[in-house]
Amino acid sequence: MFETHLKEAAAAYGLPLSEEQIAQFNRYYELLVDWNTRMNLTAIMEPKDVAVKHIIDSLSAYDPALFPAGTTLIDVGTGAGFPGLPLKIFAPEIRLTLVDSLAKRVHFLETVTEELGLKGVRCLHGRAEDLARDKKHRERYDVACARAVARLSVLAEYLMPFVRVGGTLLALKGRSYQEETTEAEKALKILGGGHVEIRPVKLPGLDDARAILTVRKEKPTPKAYPRKAGTPAKKPLI
Ligand code: SAM
């Protein structure tokens, strides 16, 4: 059932998925449904909705120019693994770091990674504001991404410190993307970012507006950022 929906949605979106990838997505779906009975992972559960609104939506962030083999990707506030895990299944040569501030979700992510036999994935429990101050993570990633974590002005402070100069901040956004882009201009500039590139996305069977926003990092992020945990959301750099 889920498999059929996923195959149809992937074909409609123009994404080639191998039998192995379909099997991995299927196992991921089974684990999501099972664990969701014991903890709050996602409100989206119908097979067709998971296929389109979680899997294909996550894969809409894929861009071969941004993800050559060996790319280091950090997904901040990944929750049940979106968009990081679908991107890793689709492009296995990515080196993926998943971050979430809820330990139970990180445990789920570790289980999925192991059950699917994914190599080159690490799952970290922590807040973006704390991890981005750690030398092991600061300015160490080619791409830092997030979906449904915060408005772009706040997200910029979570993500940009992880990105190496020359790397990319990538945000999956819903209908408010234009307004969020304008609002985040100042924050992005302070944090070392350049111009925001907008790529509108249309998912199969859905009419809502979405877009992938990318920002190239041009300069190092000043040491003062990110501010202490909780401050970026309370006092955005607008
Ligand atoms: N990205 C996933 C998705 O699109 O389905 C999950 C979105 S969920 C609405 C937001 C997630 O971000 C939650 O799992 C929450 O624990 C995590 N989160 C929120 N603020 C965070 C922070 N400052 N650092 C790390 N994780 C955070």
Residues whose N, C-alpha, C, O or C-beta is under 5 A from the ligand:
A	BS01	SAM	G77 T78 G79 A80 F82 P83 V99 D100 S101 L102 G126 R127 A128 E129 R147 A148 V149
